[in-house]
Amino acid sequence: MQQLYELDDAGWDKLIAEVAGNFDDLTLKRGFQYYKQQRVQAFRMITPHRIMSLVEGREDYAVSIDLDDLEESHCDCPVSGLCKHMAAVLMSYAERVEKPVHSIANAKALVDRPKLPSYADAVPPGQRKEHLKQLAAQLPGGTVQQWREFIFLAIEPLAHTVRNPQYAERALAAISGAQPKLAPAAAKLFKLHSCLCVLDSLIKPGGQPLASNIYSLGYSVGYYTSIAISELQKQIIILMNQGLPLAEAPEEWTRIDDTIACLRSEMLAESRDRSRDQPYFAACYALLWIHWIAPNVKGTELYTRELEELDKAGEQLGAAAPRHALLLARSRMLAFLHDDTAALEELRTAAERPGLHPEELMSFVTPLAEARQWERLAQWLAAVGPLLSSRLYNLRDYASYWDKAVRHLPEAEPQMWEALSAMLPLSREIYEEQLLAYDRWQEWMDMQLSSGHTPAHFRVSDLQPVEKNAPELLLPFYHQAVERFVLEKNRHSYKAAVKLLKRLAKLYKKTKREARWNEFLESFTDKHSRLRALQEELRKGKLIP
């Protein structure tokens, strides 16, 4: 097995600085693509600081990397100077020695960004184990700040490992293995902060503390890091969906207040980071209010106070800063205060640019259904429907909420049809399904005829409800399709036409119009008597002698 020579922390920091100083950002991004495509082959270390490798490009290029002095590195490609092939080899090296690959890919951002103070930095390495024990003893009565100091110190030994699902598992295990037993409500809240801090370390190079007021400069996470983030988000959702027994532990409200402040700060920070494509902490902020705070709050004081805090934060953001997260949070507080008009106004403003994720919109609807506030639910569904502009969103959940509202408030049905029709063509599929579900057979058939659809667009089982409840509506649908097949004038189309004619015969019989069927078939056969292939198929189908 090949011996890999791993740089110590000082050597690794020096390498990152050299990468930032010698590579341009575009070359690093292209190198990252080559790395992800596994183009680095025949990797081997000749000396502790010399790497040799082949990188697949238009042809195989021999790459030599000098970790002591990148300027002494070489590649056979036509590019003079440091190239994407060298960058890919450096990233492959990082992976092999379990260093964060994204630190190479985002070296310029890492070097340029201000260094934030870390909780672990204040503790000498030789004293961290003892300090961790001291902090653990303080956790049952400690503040959120002390909790977080403990958490970051517990995961600090993993700081230089690859950010992947195994890293997240090891980090959470390190935290839980060192923490003492806590009361049920405190344990859940501590678990949330553990997940948030690990999420923070996955998203941000260097894993800076969550409550930082300095915004990241933007970077892209790797494939395995994104998997780790996704799995951790699922854990957070499961944890917060379970609720928090604050009624049994009113002493936890102080920590709840601190948690709100932390998440508010991070939510607004990530909104300024234009490279982020997911509102990681905004989603956690919403879950905190929906599942842990709102079920335990009576009165409006907390929501009013949070609106004031959001307004203060908005003043600090500045006029040019993105305000999407702020508007979304304000809208949520106004909804909790039952000021739906103002809440929807904020929501529509947030949806203008760059738009709202469907889950962000539906998070306003779900609590109303759970609270059985059917009139408000219908009003909100009608309002958020036009904002569901993403074609990637499955509207069945949206339609299912309408079903609940209409079932308990039948007079809301006209609002549902108005909302779904206003969302066309995006809502076409779910609109048609709702028409069938509500026995609106004529309207469903009118849509198919006006759209030029044929029975071939549907399975037989799809049409069975119409055939059972309004068979007469299928007659023009099948007749139109038969004529289209005949006009194509080929054997395959004739066979398809005959299949439909046989289904037509059953429909005429079911509607007790056998005489009308016989007249049609006679006229049809006579009209197309010169089409020998069609006549043969009609005989095979036993429609004519």
Buried (B, 14 or more C-beta within 10 A) or exposed (E): EEEBBEBEEEBBBBBBEBBBEBBEEEBBBBBBEBBBEEBBEEBEBEEEBBBBBBBBBEEBBBBBBBBBEBEEBEBBBEEEEBBBBBBBBBBBBBBBBBBBBBBBBBBBBBBEBEEBEBBBEEBEEEEBEEBBEEBBEBBEEBEBEEBBBBBBBBBBBBBBBBBBBBBBBBBBEBBEEBBEEBBEBBEBBBBBBBBBBBBBBBBBBBBBBBBBEEBBBEBBBBEBBBBBBEEBBEBBBEBBEEEBBBEEBEEBBEBBBBBBBBBBBBBBBBBBBEEBEBBBBBBBBBBBBBBBBBBBBEEBEBBEEBBEBBEEBBEEBEEEBBBBBBBBBBBBBBBBBEBBEBBBBBBBBBBEEEBBBBBBBBBBBBBBBEEEBBEBBBBBBBBBBBBBEBEEBEBEBBBEBBEBBBEBBEEBBEBBBEBBEEBEEBBBEBBBBBBBEBEBBEBBBEBBEEEEBBBEEBEEEEBEBBBEEBBBBBBEBBBBBBEBBBEEEEEEBBBBBBBBBEBBBEBBEEBEBEEEBEEBBEEBBEEBEEBEEBBEBBEEBEBEE
